[in-house]
Amino acid sequence: MSIQENIQIVKDFFAAIGGGDKDALLALAAEDIEWIIPGEGWPLAGKHRGHAGLANLLQKASTEMEISSPEPPEFVAQGDRVLVVGVATGKVKATNRTFEDYFVFAITVRNGKLTSIREYVDTQALVRASEMGSSPGH
C-alpha cells in the first residue's frame, strides 16, 4: 500500500468513528488490532485488543464522553505509519466537566488494515474532567 492509501484508510477510520459506523470501522481494523491509551484515573485508559476490544472502547467512549474536533486533524505518514495530530474538545458526561485534549495517534497500517493504534493524549486534562466532586467547568 502507498503512503497516500494508508492516509486514506486512517481518514476513513476516523470518519467511521465520527459517524458511528461500527461495520465500516471493523472492516478497516485488523482482527488482532491493539489500541493503547496510556494513563490511569479515567475510563478509556488501557490496552484494547481485537474487534471486541475496539467495539467495547468505542461504546464506552460514546457512553462516557461527548467529543468533537473543532479543526480537521493533520495526517503525517512514512512507510506503514500514519500520525494523526489534532485537538478534541468535549465533556465527561458523569461530571459534566469540559476538556481540551491535544492528541497524537500513532497508527500502523498493514495490508489495508489498522493493526496498531497508540494514542498520546493529555491524560491530565481527561483525568481532571473525570474527577467527581469538583465544580463543573474547572
N, C-alpha and C positions, 0 to 999 in steps of 0.2 A: 504494500500500500504506500502511496505517496504521502508526503507531509500534508499536502492540501486535503487529501482524502481523510487522513487522520483527524485534522482540524474539523472537517465537516461532520465526522462521526461524533466528535465531542460536542459540537454545536447542536447536533440532532438529539444527543443525550440530554443536554441542558434544556432544550425545547420540550422534550418529553416530560422532564421533571416539572417544568413550569406549567405545562398543560395538563398534568395529572394523567398522562397516557402510560399506564403501567405496562401494557403489552409492548409498546414501542420501546420503552425503557429496557425491559428484559431482553428484547430482541437485539439490543445494542451491547448488552453486557455478556461477558463470558460466563459459562456455568460456574466457574470457580473464582469469580471476581472477589477481590478483597478491598474493602473501603475502610481506611483507618482514619479516625478523627481523634487526635490527641486531646488529653485533658481529663479532668475529674470535676465532679460537682455540678455537671449539667447533663441533661438527659441523653444527648446524642453521642457523647464521647464513647470511644471504644473501637473494637475491631468487628466489622460486619462482613460476613463471608457468604458467597454463593447467592443465587437468586432469592432464596428465602431471607437471608440477611439483608439484602438490598431492599426487598419489599417491606420488611419489618422496619428498617431505618426510615424509609420514606413515609410509611404510615405514621410512625412515631413523630416525625418532623411535622407532618400536617396536623397532627393532634395537639402537639405541644407549642407550636410557633406559627406566627404569621410572618412571612418573609417576602421581601421584594428587592429587586436590584434596580436602583434608580438609573443607572447607566449600564449600557452593554459592557460585558467584561472584555478584556484583552486576551487574545489567544496567541501564545508563543510556542513554536514547535521546532523540534530537532529529532530526527530519527523517529523512533516509536513513542516519543514522549511529547505530550502537549501540556503546557502550563496555562491555566486559566486564572487571570488576575482581575480582581474586582472588589466591589464593596456591596454589602447587603445591609438593608435596614429592616427592622421588624420589631415584633414584641413577643414575649413569652406569655402565652395565654393564662397560665396559672397565676402569674404575679401581675399581669397587665403592665409589665415594665418593658420599656423600649431598649433597643440596642442598635449600635452601628458596628458592623463587622467587616474589617478589611481582610480579604482572604486570598489564598493561592491554592489551587488544586493542582497537584502533580499527577497526571494521568498517563498510564501506559496503554497503548492501543496495539494489539497484535491480531493479524488476520481479520481486520474489520470489527473487532470486539474490544470493549474496555476490559482490561484484565486487572488493573490495579488503580486505586484512587487513594492518594494521601492528601488529606485536607488540612491545610495550615490556616487556622482561624485565630481570631482574637479571643482566646479562651477566657481571659479575664472579663471582657465585656459580656460574654454569654453567661458566665457564672454569676456575675453581678445581676444580670437581668433575671436569672433563675432563682435567686435567693428569696426566700419568703421572709416576711417580717419587716421589710424596708418599705418606705413610701414609694408609690409608683412614680416612674419618670426620673428617678435619681440614681 
